Amino acid sequence: MTLPNVEPVSAFESAEIQQAVTELRSRLTSGRRVLLGVAGSPGSGKSTFSACLADALGPESALVVPMDGFHLGNAIIDGTPLRQRKGAPDTFDVGGYLSLLRRLVRRDEEVVYAPEFRRTIDEPVAASLAIPAAVPVIITEGNYLLSDAPRWQQVRAQLDEVWFIDTPHSLRLARLVERHMFYGMDRAAAEAWANGPDAANARLIEATRSRADRIMTWY
């Protein structure tokens, strides 16, 4: 879904990204599944980057399985302090996400079903994504793939590589504000959330960038 008043991101034009994609494509001949993590702060373009990467590899070679499907449901967080920090590390079912990744690594089921987060209803929806065993590359994008918290370290251990998406702060902020407005906030509320909970989460995420296998500049 295209958000209004936000400049579209570029195609895979940089030599850095082209080289990374070429190397990833070369691994398809190994016969083993590759799990690639794509990390970055809110508004960095993780979802768009991951979708572009999957398109570049082709639908039979790659699928995107976002971490966002493991947001805690609103029924769990409403009326608690977590509601005002939605998107923070402890507002995700990291155990469920870890279990899914382990199933994807084993690749011993014909099809694995995964949840998907629907922004239109602000909720995860179970079993919305089908991942056939035949697909060799799984791209999973999310905020905390490089976190050093114990459970997130177990998540990182399932991934062959993690790429960090590096996007200028001003662009990220503009995207976040527009996204929040697109899904129903007025501008004041959108700016408050982008400069509040989103910014707090971004500080945590940016502190993990040095642990990435690659840092990708993405606009």
Buried (B, 14 or more C-beta within 10 A) or exposed (E): EEBEEBEEBEEBEBEEBEEBBEEBBEBBEEEEBBBBBBBBBBBBBBBBBBBBBBEBBEEEBBBBBBBBBBBBEBEEBEEEEBEEBBBBBEBBBBEBBBEBBEBBBEBEEEEBEBBBBEEEEEBBEEEEBEBEBEBBBBBBBBBBBBBEEEBBEBBBEBBBBBBBBBBEEEBBBBBBBBBBBBBEBEEEEBBBBBEEBBBEBBEBBBEBBEBBBBBBEBE
